[in-house]
């Protein structure tokens, strides 16, 4: 797996949001996006 460095463009991806709906990076094309994620282990999520 390639590690990204600060400033690198994100690769295309899809992931479930907090409601289970699948969202894709491409859904936000042309805008700015802040992606925050954390491991489920040791959290209430």
mmCIF file as gemmi writes it, N, C-alpha and C atoms, coordinates in Angstrom:
data_model
loop_
_atom_site.group_PDB
_atom_site.id
_atom_site.type_symbol
_atom_site.label_atom_id
_atom_site.label_alt_id
_atom_site.label_comp_id
_atom_site.label_asym_id
_atom_site.label_entity_id
_atom_site.label_seq_id
_atom_site.pdbx_PDB_ins_code
_atom_site.Cartn_x
_atom_site.Cartn_y
_atom_site.Cartn_z
_atom_site.occupancy
_atom_site.B_iso_or_equiv
_atom_site.pdbx_formal_charge
_atom_site.auth_seq_id
_atom_site.auth_asym_id
_atom_site.pdbx_PDB_model_num
ATOM 1 N N . UNK Axp A 1 ? 0.831 -1.164 0 1 0 ? 1 A 1
ATOM 2 C CA . UNK Axp A 1 ? 0 0 0 1 0 ? 1 A 1
ATOM 3 C C . UNK Axp A 1 ? 0.888 1.244 0 1 0 ? 1 A 1
ATOM 4 N N . UNK Axp A 2 ? 0.587 2.193 -0.854 1 0 ? 2 A 1
ATOM 5 C CA . UNK Axp A 2 ? 1.341 3.424 -0.939 1 0 ? 2 A 1
ATOM 6 C C . UNK Axp A 2 ? 0.926 4.382 0.172 1 0 ? 2 A 1
ATOM 7 N N . UNK Axp A 3 ? 1.887 4.978 0.829 1 0 ? 3 A 1
ATOM 8 C CA . UNK Axp A 3 ? 1.58 5.976 1.854 1 0 ? 3 A 1
ATOM 9 C C . UNK Axp A 3 ? 1.529 7.351 1.216 1 0 ? 3 A 1
ATOM 10 N N . UNK Axp A 4 ? 0.526 8.119 1.591 1 0 ? 4 A 1
ATOM 11 C CA . UNK Axp A 4 ? 0.414 9.48 1.1 1 0 ? 4 A 1
ATOM 12 C C . UNK Axp A 4 ? 1.217 10.417 1.994 1 0 ? 4 A 1
ATOM 13 N N . UNK Axp A 5 ? 1.726 11.466 1.388 1 0 ? 5 A 1
ATOM 14 C CA . UNK Axp A 5 ? 2.442 12.501 2.133 1 0 ? 5 A 1
ATOM 15 C C . UNK Axp A 5 ? 1.565 13.753 2.14 1 0 ? 5 A 1
ATOM 16 N N . UNK Axp A 6 ? 1.759 14.639 3.085 1 0 ? 6 A 1
ATOM 17 C CA . UNK Axp A 6 ? 0.991 15.884 3.082 1 0 ? 6 A 1
ATOM 18 C C . UNK Axp A 6 ? 1.082 16.57 1.719 1 0 ? 6 A 1
ATOM 19 N N . UNK Axp A 7 ? -0.058 16.96 1.205 1 0 ? 7 A 1
ATOM 20 C CA . UNK Axp A 7 ? -0.106 17.629 -0.098 1 0 ? 7 A 1
ATOM 21 C C . UNK Axp A 7 ? -0.38 16.701 -1.26 1 0 ? 7 A 1
ATOM 22 N N . UNK Axp A 8 ? -0.251 15.373 -1.063 1 0 ? 8 A 1
ATOM 23 C CA . UNK Axp A 8 ? -0.557 14.423 -2.133 1 0 ? 8 A 1
ATOM 24 C C . UNK Axp A 8 ? -2.058 14.426 -2.415 1 0 ? 8 A 1
ATOM 25 N N . UNK Axp A 9 ? -2.411 14.176 -3.653 1 0 ? 9 A 1
ATOM 26 C CA . UNK Axp A 9 ? -3.824 14.022 -4.002 1 0 ? 9 A 1
ATOM 27 C C . UNK Axp A 9 ? -4.292 12.647 -3.53 1 0 ? 9 A 1
ATOM 28 N N . UNK Axp A 10 ? -5.513 12.605 -3.049 1 0 ? 10 A 1
ATOM 29 C CA . UNK Axp A 10 ? -6.081 11.343 -2.587 1 0 ? 10 A 1
ATOM 30 C C . UNK Axp A 10 ? -6.413 10.443 -3.779 1 0 ? 10 A 1
ATOM 31 N N . UNK Axp A 11 ? -6.19 9.151 -3.654 1 0 ? 11 A 1
ATOM 32 C CA . UNK Axp A 11 ? -6.59 8.233 -4.721 1 0 ? 11 A 1
ATOM 33 C C . UNK Axp A 11 ? -8.112 8.06 -4.686 1 0 ? 11 A 1
ATOM 34 N N . UNK Axp A 12 ? -8.72 7.634 -5.785 1 0 ? 12 A 1
ATOM 35 C CA . UNK Axp A 12 ? -10.165 7.401 -5.777 1 0 ? 12 A 1
ATOM 36 C C . UNK Axp A 12 ? -10.528 6.385 -4.688 1 0 ? 12 A 1
ATOM 37 N N . UNK Axp A 13 ? -11.6 6.656 -3.974 1 0 ? 13 A 1
ATOM 38 C CA . UNK Axp A 13 ? -12.04 5.705 -2.954 1 0 ? 13 A 1
ATOM 39 C C . UNK Axp A 13 ? -13.533 5.825 -2.724 1 0 ? 13 A 1
ATOM 40 N N . UNK Axp A 14 ? -14.096 4.807 -2.111 1 0 ? 14 A 1
ATOM 41 C CA . UNK Axp A 14 ? -15.489 4.807 -1.676 1 0 ? 14 A 1
ATOM 42 C C . UNK Axp A 14 ? -15.5 4.256 -0.259 1 0 ? 14 A 1
ATOM 43 N N . UNK Axp A 15 ? -16.378 4.822 0.571 1 0 ? 15 A 1
ATOM 44 C CA . UNK Axp A 15 ? -16.461 4.389 1.964 1 0 ? 15 A 1
ATOM 45 C C . UNK Axp A 15 ? -17.862 4.688 2.496 1 0 ? 15 A 1
ATOM 46 N N . UNK Axp A 16 ? -18.308 3.92 3.491 1 0 ? 16 A 1
ATOM 47 C CA . UNK Axp A 16 ? -19.621 4.209 4.071 1 0 ? 16 A 1
ATOM 48 C C . UNK Axp A 16 ? -19.533 5.416 5.008 1 0 ? 16 A 1
ATOM 49 N N . UNK Axp A 17 ? -20.594 6.246 4.99 1 0 ? 17 A 1
ATOM 50 C CA . UNK Axp A 17 ? -20.643 7.348 5.946 1 0 ? 17 A 1
ATOM 51 C C . UNK Axp A 17 ? -21.296 6.856 7.234 1 0 ? 17 A 1
ATOM 52 N N . UNK Axp A 18 ? -21.573 7.769 8.159 1 0 ? 18 A 1
ATOM 53 C CA . UNK Axp A 18 ? -22.1 7.376 9.458 1 0 ? 18 A 1
ATOM 54 C C . UNK Axp A 18 ? -23.484 6.746 9.378 1 0 ? 18 A 1
ATOM 55 N N . UNK Axp A 19 ? -24.185 6.911 8.248 1 0 ? 19 A 1
ATOM 56 C CA . UNK Axp A 19 ? -25.509 6.302 8.093 1 0 ? 19 A 1
ATOM 57 C C . UNK Axp A 19 ? -25.458 5.019 7.273 1 0 ? 19 A 1
ATOM 58 N N . UNK Axp A 20 ? -24.261 4.674 6.783 1 0 ? 20 A 1
ATOM 59 C CA . UNK Axp A 20 ? -24.119 3.468 5.975 1 0 ? 20 A 1
ATOM 60 C C . UNK Axp A 20 ? -24.194 3.727 4.48 1 0 ? 20 A 1
ATOM 61 N N . UNK Axp A 21 ? -24.478 4.965 4.084 1 0 ? 21 A 1
ATOM 62 C CA . UNK Axp A 21 ? -24.545 5.314 2.668 1 0 ? 21 A 1
ATOM 63 C C . UNK Axp A 21 ? -23.131 5.376 2.099 1 0 ? 21 A 1
ATOM 64 N N . UNK Axp A 22 ? -22.925 4.808 0.92 1 0 ? 22 A 1
ATOM 65 C CA . UNK Axp A 22 ? -21.61 4.833 0.289 1 0 ? 22 A 1
ATOM 66 C C . UNK Axp A 22 ? -21.371 6.187 -0.353 1 0 ? 22 A 1
ATOM 67 N N . UNK Axp A 23 ? -20.274 6.801 -0.006 1 0 ? 23 A 1
ATOM 68 C CA . UNK Axp A 23 ? -19.867 8.067 -0.625 1 0 ? 23 A 1
ATOM 69 C C . UNK Axp A 23 ? -18.528 7.831 -1.311 1 0 ? 23 A 1
ATOM 70 N N . UNK Axp A 24 ? -18.316 8.576 -2.384 1 0 ? 24 A 1
ATOM 71 C CA . UNK Axp A 24 ? -17.1 8.435 -3.172 1 0 ? 24 A 1
ATOM 72 C C . UNK Axp A 24 ? -16.389 9.778 -3.262 1 0 ? 24 A 1
ATOM 73 N N . UNK Axp A 25 ? -15.102 9.735 -3.365 1 0 ? 25 A 1
ATOM 74 C CA . UNK Axp A 25 ? -14.334 10.959 -3.529 1 0 ? 25 A 1
ATOM 75 C C . UNK Axp A 25 ? -14.854 11.735 -4.734 1 0 ? 25 A 1
ATOM 76 N N . UNK Axp A 26 ? -15.191 11.036 -5.793 1 0 ? 26 A 1
ATOM 77 C CA . UNK Axp A 26 ? -15.673 11.691 -7.014 1 0 ? 26 A 1
ATOM 78 C C . UNK Axp A 26 ? -16.973 12.472 -6.78 1 0 ? 26 A 1
ATOM 79 N N . UNK Axp A 27 ? -17.73 12.135 -5.738 1 0 ? 27 A 1
ATOM 80 C CA . UNK Axp A 27 ? -18.965 12.865 -5.43 1 0 ? 27 A 1
ATOM 81 C C . UNK Axp A 27 ? -18.684 14.324 -5.09 1 0 ? 27 A 1
ATOM 82 N N . UNK Axp A 28 ? -17.455 14.635 -4.731 1 0 ? 28 A 1
ATOM 83 C CA . UNK Axp A 28 ? -17.089 15.977 -4.292 1 0 ? 28 A 1
ATOM 84 C C . UNK Axp A 28 ? -16.115 16.649 -5.254 1 0 ? 28 A 1
ATOM 85 N N . UNK Axp A 29 ? -16.074 16.173 -6.485 1 0 ? 29 A 1
ATOM 86 C CA . UNK Axp A 29 ? -15.163 16.733 -7.487 1 0 ? 29 A 1
ATOM 87 C C . UNK Axp A 29 ? -15.409 18.224 -7.659 1 0 ? 29 A 1
ATOM 88 N N . UNK Axp A 30 ? -14.328 18.988 -7.743 1 0 ? 30 A 1
ATOM 89 C CA . UNK Axp A 30 ? -14.424 20.418 -7.962 1 0 ? 30 A 1
ATOM 90 C C . UNK Axp A 30 ? -14.521 21.236 -6.69 1 0 ? 30 A 1
ATOM 91 N N . UNK Axp A 31 ? -14.616 20.574 -5.551 1 0 ? 31 A 1
ATOM 92 C CA . UNK Axp A 31 ? -14.703 21.29 -4.283 1 0 ? 31 A 1
ATOM 93 C C . UNK Axp A 31 ? -13.608 20.844 -3.339 1 0 ? 31 A 1
ATOM 94 N N . UNK Axp A 32 ? -13.587 21.464 -2.187 1 0 ? 32 A 1
ATOM 95 C CA . UNK Axp A 32 ? -12.628 21.063 -1.165 1 0 ? 32 A 1
ATOM 96 C C . UNK Axp A 32 ? -13.311 20.077 -0.237 1 0 ? 32 A 1
ATOM 97 N N . UNK Axp A 33 ? -12.552 19.123 0.247 1 0 ? 33 A 1
ATOM 98 C CA . UNK Axp A 33 ? -13.112 18.072 1.089 1 0 ? 33 A 1
ATOM 99 C C . UNK Axp A 33 ? -12.131 17.752 2.201 1 0 ? 33 A 1
ATOM 100 N N . UNK Axp A 34 ? -12.644 17.668 3.393 1 0 ? 34 A 1
ATOM 101 C CA . UNK Axp A 34 ? -11.853 17.259 4.543 1 0 ? 34 A 1
ATOM 102 C C . UNK Axp A 34 ? -12.332 15.87 4.931 1 0 ? 34 A 1
ATOM 103 N N . UNK Axp A 35 ? -11.443 14.903 4.919 1 0 ? 35 A 1
ATOM 104 C CA . UNK Axp A 35 ? -11.796 13.524 5.256 1 0 ? 35 A 1
ATOM 105 C C . UNK Axp A 35 ? -11.209 13.203 6.619 1 0 ? 35 A 1
ATOM 106 N N . UNK Axp A 36 ? -12.067 12.797 7.526 1 0 ? 36 A 1
ATOM 107 C CA . UNK Axp A 36 ? -11.63 12.431 8.875 1 0 ? 36 A 1
ATOM 108 C C . UNK Axp A 36 ? -12.082 11.003 9.123 1 0 ? 36 A 1
ATOM 109 N N . UNK Axp A 37 ? -11.156 10.16 9.483 1 0 ? 37 A 1
ATOM 110 C CA . UNK Axp A 37 ? -11.519 8.788 9.795 1 0 ? 37 A 1
ATOM 111 C C . UNK Axp A 37 ? -10.654 8.303 10.934 1 0 ? 37 A 1
ATOM 112 N N . UNK Axp A 38 ? -11.131 7.288 11.586 1 0 ? 38 A 1
ATOM 113 C CA . UNK Axp A 38 ? -10.397 6.719 12.708 1 0 ? 38 A 1
ATOM 114 C C . UNK Axp A 38 ? -10.729 5.24 12.786 1 0 ? 38 A 1
ATOM 115 N N . UNK Axp A 39 ? -9.849 4.456 13.364 1 0 ? 39 A 1
ATOM 116 C CA . UNK Axp A 39 ? -10.125 3.028 13.492 1 0 ? 39 A 1
ATOM 117 C C . UNK Axp A 39 ? -11.268 2.781 14.463 1 0 ? 39 A 1
ATOM 118 N N . UNK Axp A 40 ? -12.074 1.805 14.155 1 0 ? 40 A 1
ATOM 119 C CA . UNK Axp A 40 ? -13.202 1.482 15.019 1 0 ? 40 A 1
ATOM 120 C C . UNK Axp A 40 ? -12.759 0.873 16.342 1 0 ? 40 A 1
ATOM 121 N N . UNK Axp A 41 ? -11.622 0.245 16.375 1 0 ? 41 A 1
ATOM 122 C CA . UNK Axp A 41 ? -11.133 -0.372 17.6 1 0 ? 41 A 1
ATOM 123 C C . UNK Axp A 41 ? -10.954 0.677 18.682 1 0 ? 41 A 1
ATOM 124 N N . UNK Axp A 42 ? -11.357 0.331 19.886 1 0 ? 42 A 1
ATOM 125 C CA . UNK Axp A 42 ? -11.203 1.194 21.045 1 0 ? 42 A 1
ATOM 126 C C . UNK Axp A 42 ? -11.983 2.494 20.971 1 0 ? 42 A 1
ATOM 127 N N . UNK Axp A 43 ? -13.068 2.514 20.176 1 0 ? 43 A 1
ATOM 128 C CA . UNK Axp A 43 ? -13.934 3.687 20.119 1 0 ? 43 A 1
ATOM 129 C C . UNK Axp A 43 ? -15.372 3.222 20.298 1 0 ? 43 A 1
ATOM 130 N N . UNK Axp A 44 ? -16.242 4.162 20.517 1 0 ? 44 A 1
ATOM 131 C CA . UNK Axp A 44 ? -17.658 3.804 20.632 1 0 ? 44 A 1
ATOM 132 C C . UNK Axp A 44 ? -18.319 3.691 19.282 1 0 ? 44 A 1
ATOM 133 N N . UNK Axp A 45 ? -17.587 4.057 18.19 1 0 ? 45 A 1
ATOM 134 C CA . UNK Axp A 45 ? -18.157 4.054 16.848 1 0 ? 45 A 1
ATOM 135 C C . UNK Axp A 45 ? -18.266 2.683 16.34 1 0 ? 45 A 1
